[in-house]
């Protein structure tokens, strides 16, 4: 697995469906690419097979009450990153990559 992109900054969190504002936050979005090594006639190659997006929100208390809900993080560069809050500790799982 290789870390292909890391985004750190200040952003805003919204409830995905309603676009209702939740909180101003600090974020760390890490995108990791999983590869499969294969053999070709010319030698070996690395083929991307999946990506994993890890989203860390600070303060995590801003999102703890949204376990199981899909939220949208508006990044400081204007892009968005959707994610689910996966635990009452504020753990998050990104859905897709930034758009």
C-alpha positions in Angstrom: 0.0 0.0 0.0 1.4 3.4 -0.9 0.3 6.8 0.4 -0.5 8.7 -2.8 -2.0 12.0 -1.4 -2.3 13.7 2.0 -4.5 16.8 2.5 -4.2 18.8 5.8 -6.1 22.0 6.5 -9.1 23.7 7.9 -12.6 23.0 6.6 -16.3 22.7 7.2 -18.4 19.6 7.9 -21.9 19.3 6.6 -24.6 16.6 6.8 -24.5 15.1 3.3 -28.1 14.9 2.3 -29.3 18.2 3.8 -26.0 20.2 3.5 -26.7 21.4 7.0 -23.6 22.9 8.7 -22.1 20.8 11.5 -18.8 22.4 12.5 -15.5 24.1 11.5 -12.8 21.6 11.8 -9.1 20.7 11.2 -8.7 17.7 8.9 -6.1 15.2 7.7 -7.2 13.2 4.7 -4.9 10.4 3.6 -5.4 8.5 0.4 -3.7 5.1 0.1 -3.5 3.0 -3.1 -3.4 -0.8 -3.0 -1.5 -2.5 -5.7 -1.2 -6.0 -7.1 2.1 -7.2 -8.5 1.9 -9.1 -11.7 4.1 -10.5 -14.4 4.0 -9.5 -18.1 5.9 -10.4 -21.2 8.2 -7.5 -20.5 8.7 -8.2 -16.8 6.7 -7.3 -13.8 4.1 -4.6 -13.2 2.1 -3.0 -10.4 -1.6 -2.7 -11.1 -3.8 -0.5 -8.8 -6.6 -2.5 -7.4 -8.2 -0.4 -4.7 -7.9 2.8 -2.7 -8.5 3.6 0.9 -9.3 7.1 2.2 -8.7 7.8 5.9 -10.3 11.0 7.3 -9.2 12.4 10.7 -11.3 15.3 12.1 -10.2 17.5 15.0 -11.9 18.2 17.3 -13.4 14.7 17.0 -16.2 15.8 19.4 -17.7 17.9 16.6 -18.7 14.7 14.8 -19.1 12.0 17.5 -22.9 12.4 17.5 -23.2 11.5 13.8 -22.2 7.8 14.0 -23.4 6.0 10.9 -24.2 9.2 9.1 -22.7 10.3 5.8 -21.1 13.7 6.1 -19.3 16.0 3.7 -16.0 17.8 4.5 -15.4 20.9 2.4 -11.7 21.2 2.1 -9.7 24.5 2.1 -8.9 24.1 -1.6 -12.6 24.0 -2.5 -12.9 20.2 -3.0 -15.2 18.0 -1.0 -14.6 14.6 0.7 -17.6 12.5 1.8 -17.2 10.2 4.8 -19.0 8.2 7.4 -18.5 8.4 11.1 -17.7 4.8 12.1 -17.5 5.0 15.9 -18.4 7.1 18.9 -14.7 7.9 19.2 -14.9 10.0 16.0 -13.3 7.5 13.7 -14.1 8.2 10.0 -14.1 6.2 6.7 -13.9 8.2 3.5 -16.1 7.3 0.6 -14.3 7.7 -2.7 -11.7 10.4 -3.1 -11.9 14.2 -3.0 -14.0 15.8 -5.8 
